Amino acid sequence: MTVPEIASAGSTAAASAGTAVSVTRFRLRTLLFAPSFFLHAHRTIVQIRKADGFVAGAVLRDAHFAFWTLTLWRDDAAMRTYATSGAHRRAMPRLAEWADEASVAHWRQAGARLPDWTEAARRLRAEGRPLPLRHPAPSHANHGFAAPATTRGMRI
């Protein structure tokens, strides 16, 4: 399934040098964390829609309380600025307690179109890094997750 291009209101065309791509996967270890997770997720989506340098994005709710994000940025600096500020920065310390699987991958690509979820999962497995967690699942370190179900996503 191809993820449609979603442009933010304040974004500019991607530079000819390419765009920065980020894919994340996060699995809640218990539904007890769901209310807080959804509150923080809503706040980070509001933040990303206003972020300077945000080009396009999508989120995906997967099986077993797993959630994916796929974002496209004007450059690495814009992606880092978003990740280290505002609602996203406030949510990140909770990740280590909430999740039993969490990984991230970044790469550069030509053009301003989001890769599809199959490519995002392939890149996450091949190039991603697991994030430090307090209660990691056995599959956490080796990216032992199933391919994402691509029918439950939405645009950012």
SELUMGU-412353 format. One record per atom (N, C-alpha, C, CB): x negated, y, z; residue number from 1. Coordinates in steps of 0.05 Angstrom, whole numbers, always signed. Atoms other than C-alpha are relative to their C-alpha. Glycine has a CB too. Layout:
N
- x, y, z, k
- X, Y, Z, NUM
...
//
This chain:
156
- x, y, z, k
- -17, -23, +0, 1
- +0, +0, +0, 1
- -18, +25, +0, 1
- +19, +0, +24, 1
- +15, -25, +2, 2
- -28, +68, -19, 2
- +12, +20, +20, 2
- +0, +11, -28, 2
- -9, -21, -18, 3
- -24, +122, +34, 3
- +2, +25, -15, 3
- -19, +2, +25, 3
- -3, -24, +15, 4
- +4, +185, +4, 4
- -17, +23, +11, 4
- +29, +9, -1, 4
- +15, -23, -9, 5
- -37, +249, +7, 5
- +19, +19, +15, 5
- -14, +14, -24, 5
- -16, -19, -16, 6
- -11, +295, +61, 6
- -18, +23, +6, 6
- +10, -14, +27, 6
- +16, -23, -5, 7
- -38, +365, +63, 7
- +11, +16, +23, 7
- -1, +18, -25, 7
- -9, -17, -22, 8
- -37, +409, +124, 8
- +6, +27, -11, 8
- -21, +1, +23, 8
- -8, -27, +9, 9
- -7, +478, +120, 9
- -25, +18, -4, 9
- +19, +12, +20, 9
- +23, -17, +2, 10
- -75, +511, +131, 10
- -24, -11, -14, 10
- -8, +9, +27, 10
- +23, +13, +11, 11
- -120, +464, +93, 11
- -8, +13, -27, 11
- +4, -30, -4, 11
- +10, -9, +26, 12
- -163, +482, +33, 12
- -7, -25, -15, 12
- -24, +20, +3, 12
- +8, +23, +17, 13
- -183, +438, -25, 13
- -26, -11, +10, 13
- -2, +8, -29, 13
- +25, +13, -9, 14
- -237, +388, -7, 14
- -24, +9, -18, 14
- +3, -30, +0, 14
- +24, -8, +15, 15
- -307, +408, -27, 15
- -8, -23, -19, 15
- -23, +6, +19, 15
- +8, +20, +20, 16
- -338, +373, -87, 16
- -19, -20, +12, 16
- -13, +14, -24, 16
- +18, +19, -13, 17
- -387, +340, -39, 17
- +15, -23, +13, 17
- -17, +14, +21, 17
- -16, +21, -12, 18
- -330, +298, -13, 18
- +13, +9, +26, 18
- -16, -24, +4, 18
- -14, -5, -25, 19
- -288, +294, +49, 19
- -8, -21, +21, 19
- +31, +0, -4, 19
- +6, +18, -23, 20
- -298, +263, +117, 20
- +25, -16, +6, 20
- -11, +15, +25, 20
- -22, +18, -7, 21
- -254, +203, +134, 21
- -5, -11, +28, 21
- +3, -22, -21, 21
- +2, +13, -26, 22
- -239, +177, +203, 22
- +23, -20, +2, 22
- +2, +21, +23, 22
- -20, +20, -6, 23
- -202, +113, +221, 23
- -4, -9, +29, 23
- -1, -24, -20, 23
- +1, +10, -28, 24
- -185, +93, +292, 24
- +21, -22, +3, 24
- +4, +23, +20, 24
- -19, +20, -8, 25
- -150, +33, +322, 25
- -2, -3, +30, 25
- -5, -28, -14, 25
- -2, -1, -29, 26
- -126, +31, +394, 26
- +22, -19, +7, 26
- +5, +29, +10, 26
- -21, +18, -9, 27
- -87, -24, +429, 27
- +4, +4, +30, 27
- -7, -29, -6, 27
- -8, -2, -28, 28
- -50, -11, +494, 28
- -2, -27, +13, 28
- +28, +12, +3, 28
- +2, +26, -13, 29
- -66, -65, +544, 29
- +25, -8, +16, 29
- -24, +0, +19, 29
- -26, +5, -13, 30
- +2, -58, +578, 30
- +20, +22, -7, 30
- -3, -2, +31, 30
- -21, -19, +6, 31
- +68, -24, +564, 31
- +3, +21, +22, 31
- +26, -13, -4, 31
- -2, -20, -22, 32
- +61, +12, +631, 32
- -13, +26, -8, 32
- -14, -11, +25, 32
- +14, -25, +9, 33
- +15, +62, +596, 33
- +15, +13, -23, 33
- -28, -7, -8, 33
- -13, -11, +24, 34
- +64, +74, +538, 34
- +11, +28, +4, 34
- +23, -18, -8, 34
- -10, -28, -2, 35
- +99, +137, +566, 35
- -22, +21, -1, 35
- +15, +3, +26, 35
- +22, -19, +0, 36
- +33, +173, +579, 36
- -13, +0, -28, 36
- -21, -7, +21, 36
- +12, +2, +27, 37
- +4, +148, +513, 37
- +16, +16, -20, 37
- -3, -29, -8, 37
- -17, -14, +20, 38
- +63, +174, +472, 38
- +0, +30, +5, 38
- +28, -11, +1, 38
- +2, -29, -5, 39
- +61, +241, +507, 39
- -26, +12, -11, 39
- +2, +5, +31, 39
- +26, -9, +10, 40
- -13, +249, +492, 40
- -2, -2, -30, 40
- -23, -15, +13, 40
- +0, +3, +29, 41
- -4, +223, +421, 41
- +15, +23, -13, 41
- +12, -28, -8, 41
- -16, -23, +11, 42
- +50, +275, +408, 42
- -17, +25, +0, 42
- +27, +3, +15, 42
- +15, -24, -2, 43
- +5, +330, +433, 43
- -24, +1, -19, 43
- -11, +3, +29, 43
- +22, +1, +18, 44
- -54, +307, +391, 44
- +9, +4, -29, 44
- -16, -26, +3, 44
- -10, -4, +27, 45
- -11, +305, +328, 45
- +7, +29, -4, 45
- +26, -18, -4, 45
- -5, -29, +3, 46
- +12, +376, +341, 46
- -26, +15, -4, 46
- +15, +11, +26, 46
- +26, -13, +3, 47
- -61, +396, +349, 47
- -12, -5, -28, 47
- -19, -11, +21, 47
- +13, +6, +26, 48
- -84, +360, +286, 48
- +13, +15, -23, 48
- +1, -30, -5, 48
- -14, -15, +21, 49
- -31, +393, +243, 49
- -9, +29, -3, 49
- +30, -1, +5, 49
- +9, -28, +0, 50
- -59, +461, +262, 50
- -30, +2, -3, 50
- +9, +14, +26, 50
- +29, +0, +0, 51
- -133, +441, +260, 51
- -12, +11, -26, 51
- -11, -28, +6, 51
- +15, -10, +23, 52
- -179, +480, +214, 52
- -15, -23, -12, 52
- -19, +23, +9, 52
- +15, +21, +13, 53
- -207, +432, +163, 53
- +15, -26, -4, 53
- -25, -5, +14, 53
- -16, +24, +4, 54
- -152, +379, +168, 54
- +11, +0, -28, 54
- +23, -2, +21, 54
- -10, +1, +28, 55
- -135, +356, +97, 55
- +24, -18, -2, 55
- -23, -11, -18, 55
- -22, +19, +2, 56
- -90, +295, +105, 56
- -2, -20, +22, 56
- +0, -13, -28, 56
- +2, +20, -21, 57
- -71, +241, +154, 57
- +25, -17, +1, 57
- -4, +13, +26, 57
- -22, +18, -5, 58
- -27, +183, +173, 58
- -5, -16, +26, 58
- +3, -20, -25, 58
- +2, +17, -23, 59
- -12, +141, +234, 59
- +16, -25, -5, 59
- +10, +15, +26, 59
- -13, +26, +5, 60
- +10, +69, +238, 60
- +4, -14, +26, 60
- -17, -17, -20, 60
- -6, +16, -24, 61
- +45, +30, +293, 61
- -2, -29, -10, 61
- +28, +6, +12, 61
- +5, +27, +9, 62
- +21, -42, +287, 62
- +11, -20, +22, 62
- -30, -5, -5, 62
- -9, +21, -19, 63
- +38, -108, +323, 63
- -17, +1, +26, 63
- -2, -27, -13, 63
- +14, +4, -26, 64
- +19, -121, +396, 64
- -10, +26, +12, 64
- -23, -19, -4, 64
- +6, -26, -12, 65
- +19, -47, +417, 65
- -25, +13, -11, 65
- -2, -3, +30, 65
- +23, -12, +13, 66
- -36, -28, +368, 66
- +9, +24, -17, 66
- -15, -21, -18, 66
- -6, -25, +15, 67
- -38, +41, +336, 67
- -25, +8, -15, 67
- +9, +23, +20, 67
- +21, -8, +18, 68
- -80, +66, +278, 68
- +3, +30, -7, 68
- -1, -18, -25, 68
- +0, -27, +12, 69
- -99, +136, +255, 69
- -19, +0, -24, 69
- -7, +22, +20, 69
- +16, -3, +24, 70
- -127, +154, +187, 70
- +1, +29, -7, 70
- +9, -19, -24, 70
- +0, -28, +6, 71
- -149, +225, +176, 71
- -22, +8, -19, 71
- -3, +16, +26, 71
- +18, -10, +20, 72
- -184, +264, +122, 72
- -7, +29, +7, 72
- +12, -2, -29, 72
- +10, -26, -9, 73
- -226, +326, +138, 73
- -17, +14, -21, 73
- -16, -3, +26, 73
- +17, -15, +19, 74
- -259, +381, +98, 74
- -29, -7, +3, 74
- +4, +31, +6, 74
- +28, +8, -5, 75
- -325, +362, +131, 75
- -2, -12, +28, 75
- -19, +25, -3, 75
- +5, +13, -26, 76
- -356, +327, +191, 76
- +3, +20, +23, 76
- -28, -12, +0, 76
- -2, -20, -21, 77
- -359, +392, +231, 77
- +29, +4, +8, 77
- -13, +26, -9, 77
- -28, -4, -6, 78
- -284, +402, +226, 78
- +11, -24, +16, 78
- +17, +4, -26, 78
- -9, +24, -14, 79
- -272, +330, +248, 79
- -10, +0, +29, 79
- -10, -25, -15, 79
- +12, -1, -27, 80
- -319, +338, +308, 80
- +13, +21, +17, 80
- -30, +5, -2, 80
- -12, -22, -15, 81
- -288, +404, +328, 81
- +28, -9, +10, 81
- +3, +25, -18, 81
- -26, +10, -9, 82
- -219, +372, +330, 82
- -3, -21, +22, 82
- +15, -13, -24, 82
- +3, +22, -18, 83
- -243, +310, +367, 83
- -10, +9, +28, 83
- -19, -21, -11, 83
- +11, -9, -26, 84
- -278, +350, +422, 84
- +14, +24, +12, 84
- -29, +7, -4, 84
- -15, -23, -11, 85
- -224, +401, +436, 85
- +29, -6, +5, 85
- -2, +24, -20, 85
- -29, +0, -3, 86
- -153, +412, +459, 86
- +11, -27, +11, 86
- +13, +6, -25, 86
- -15, +24, -9, 87
- -104, +355, +468, 87
- -15, -26, -4, 87
- +27, -1, -14, 87
- +15, +24, +6, 88
- -149, +303, +436, 88
- -22, -4, +22, 88
- -13, +2, -27, 88
- +20, +2, -20, 89
- -205, +318, +485, 89
- +12, -8, +27, 89
- -15, +27, +3, 89
- -13, +7, -25, 90
- -157, +314, +544, 90
- +10, -29, +0, 90
- +23, +19, +6, 90
- -10, +28, +1, 91
- -130, +246, +521, 91
- -23, -21, +0, 91
- +17, -4, -26, 91
- +21, +20, +3, 92
- -197, +212, +507, 92
- -10, -13, +26, 92
- -23, +13, -13, 92
- +9, +14, -25, 93
- -218, +199, +580, 93
- +19, -22, +9, 93
- -3, +20, +22, 93
- -20, +21, -8, 94
- -154, +158, +589, 94
- -3, -25, -16, 94
- +28, +12, -3, 94
- +3, +23, +18, 95
- -172, +112, +532, 95
- -13, -24, +14, 95
- -17, +8, -24, 95
- +14, +22, -13, 96
- -220, +70, +574, 96
- +17, -16, +18, 96
- -24, +11, +15, 96
- -18, +14, -18, 97
- -165, +52, +622, 97
- +24, -12, -15, 97
- +10, +19, +22, 97
- -24, +8, +14, 98
- -106, +47, +574, 98
- -4, -23, -19, 98
- +12, +23, -15, 98
- +3, +18, +23, 99
- -136, +4, +519, 99
- -16, -25, +8, 99
- -15, +14, -22, 99
- +17, +23, -2, 100
- -163, -66, +514, 100
- -15, -5, -27, 100
- +16, -25, +7, 100
- +15, -1, +26, 101
- -186, -54, +441, 101
- +1, +29, -9, 101
- +13, -20, -21, 101
- +1, -27, +12, 102
- -208, +12, +411, 102
- -26, +2, -16, 102
- +1, +22, +23, 102
- +22, -3, +18, 103
- -253, +26, +352, 103
- +3, +24, -18, 103
- -4, -26, -17, 103
- +0, -23, +18, 104
- -272, +83, +306, 104
- -21, -4, -22, 104
- -5, +26, +15, 104
- +19, +0, +22, 105
- -306, +89, +238, 105
- +3, +27, -15, 105
- +4, -24, -20, 105
- +0, -25, +16, 106
- -326, +151, +198, 106
- -16, -5, -25, 106
- -12, +24, +16, 106
- +16, +1, +25, 107
- -350, +157, +126, 107
- +8, +24, -17, 107
- +5, -26, -15, 107
- -6, -21, +19, 108
- -352, +206, +69, 108
- +9, -13, -26, 108
- -25, +19, -5, 108
- -10, +10, +25, 109
- -315, +198, +4, 109
- +4, +23, -20, 109
- +26, -16, +3, 109
- -6, -20, +20, 110
- -305, +235, -61, 110
- +31, +4, +0, 110
- -10, -9, -29, 110
- -29, -6, +2, 111
- -237, +269, -68, 111
- +14, +4, +26, 111
- +13, -22, -15, 111
- -16, -7, -23, 112
- -182, +288, -21, 112
- +25, -17, +3, 112
- +9, +29, -1, 112
- -22, +19, -3, 113
- -138, +226, -21, 113
- -7, -20, +22, 113
- +5, -14, -27, 113
- +4, +20, -21, 114
- -129, +181, +39, 114
- -5, -28, -12, 114
- +23, +0, +19, 114
- +1, +28, +9, 115
- -154, +110, +29, 115
- +24, -15, +10, 115
- -26, -13, +11, 115
- -23, +16, -10, 116
- -102, +56, +37, 116
- -8, -14, +26, 116
- +9, -20, -22, 116
- +4, +13, -26, 117
- -94, +18, +102, 117
- -18, -25, -2, 117
- +26, -8, +13, 117
- +18, +23, +4, 118
- -129, -44, +74, 118
- -29, +8, +0, 118
- +8, -15, -26, 118
- +27, -10, +1, 119
- -191, -4, +58, 119
- -8, +11, +27, 119
- -3, +22, -21, 119
- +7, -11, -27, 120
- -188, +31, +126, 120
- -7, -23, +19, 120
- +24, +16, +11, 120
- +6, +23, -17, 121
- -185, -36, +162, 121
- -27, -13, -7, 121
- +23, -21, -1, 121
- +25, +11, +9, 122
- -242, -63, +120, 122
- -24, +17, +10, 122
- -1, -2, -31, 122
- +21, -18, -9, 123
- -285, -2, +136, 123
- -3, -1, +31, 123
- +6, +29, -8, 123
- +1, +1, -29, 124
- -267, -6, +210, 124
- -15, -25, +9, 124
- +28, +1, +13, 124
- +14, +25, -7, 125
- -290, -79, +213, 125
- -30, +1, -7, 125
- +13, -23, -14, 125
- +27, +1, +10, 126
- -353, -68, +172, 126
- -18, +22, +12, 126
- +0, +3, -30, 126
- +16, -23, -8, 127
- -376, +1, +196, 127
- +7, +12, +27, 127
- +2, +21, -21, 127
- -10, -12, -24, 128
- -337, +15, +258, 128
- -16, -7, +25, 128
- +28, -7, +4, 128
- +13, +6, -26, 129
- -360, +16, +330, 129
- +22, -2, +21, 129
- -21, +22, +7, 129
- -19, +2, -22, 130
- -321, -8, +390, 130
- -7, +22, +21, 130
- -2, -28, +14, 130
- +3, -21, -21, 131
- -310, +46, +443, 131
- -2, -13, +27, 131
- +24, +20, -1, 131
- +3, +12, -27, 132
- -328, +34, +516, 132
- +27, -1, +14, 132
- -20, +16, +17, 132
- -25, +4, -14, 133
- -269, +6, +555, 133
- -5, -14, +27, 133
- +19, -18, -17, 133
- +2, +12, -27, 134
- -258, -15, +628, 134
- +10, -29, +0, 134
- +15, +16, +20, 134
- -12, +27, +0, 135
- -217, -77, +610, 135
- +1, -10, -29, 135
- +29, +1, +12, 135
- -1, +9, +28, 136
- -238, -100, +540, 136
- +11, -28, -4, 136
- -28, +3, -12, 136
- -9, +26, +8, 137
- -203, -158, +507, 137
- -24, -15, -13, 137
- +24, +1, -21, 137
- +22, +15, +13, 138
- -248, -215, +481, 138
- -6, +8, -29, 138
- +6, -30, +2, 138
- +3, -8, +28, 139
- -236, -191, +410, 139
- -10, +28, -4, 139
- +27, -3, -14, 139
- +8, -29, +2, 140
- -257, -119, +425, 140
- -26, +4, -14, 140
- -1, +12, +27, 140
- +27, -5, +10, 141
- -331, -123, +410, 141
- -4, -8, -30, 141
- -20, -14, +17, 141
- +5, +9, +27, 142
- -326, -161, +344, 142
- +22, +8, -20, 142
- -3, -30, +0, 142
- -22, -9, +17, 143
- -265, -126, +315, 143
- +17, -23, -10, 143
- -11, +15, -25, 143
- -15, +24, +7, 144
- -225, -190, +317, 144
- +30, +5, -3, 144
- -4, -21, +21, 144
- -28, -6, +3, 145
- -159, -156, +301, 145
- +10, -9, -28, 145
- +5, +30, +3, 145
- -13, +8, +25, 146
- -110, -177, +246, 146
- +2, +24, -18, 146
- +28, -12, +5, 146
- -5, -22, +19, 147
- -100, -136, +183, 147
- +25, +15, +9, 147
- +2, -10, -29, 147
- -24, -15, -9, 148
- -51, -79, +197, 148
- +25, -6, -17, 148
- -6, +29, +0, 148
- -25, +1, +14, 149
- +22, -86, +179, 149
- +5, +29, -10, 149
- +24, -10, +18, 149
- +0, -27, +12, 150
- +28, -27, +131, 150
- +27, +12, -4, 150
- -14, +0, -25, 150
- -27, -10, +5, 151
- +103, -16, +135, 151
- +11, +18, +22, 151
- +18, -24, -4, 151
- -10, -16, -23, 152
- +108, +22, +201, 152
- -16, +26, +4, 152
- -1, -17, +25, 152
- +16, -25, -2, 153
- +68, +85, +186, 153
- +16, +25, -5, 153
- -23, -1, -19, 153
- -12, -26, +6, 154
- +83, +158, +181, 154
- -22, +20, -6, 154
- +17, +10, +24, 154
- +19, -22, +6, 155
- +49, +220, +155, 155
- -4, +18, +24, 155
- +11, +17, -24, 155
- +6, -20, -21, 156
- +16, +269, +201, 156
- +6, +27, -12, 156
- -30, -2, +10, 156
//
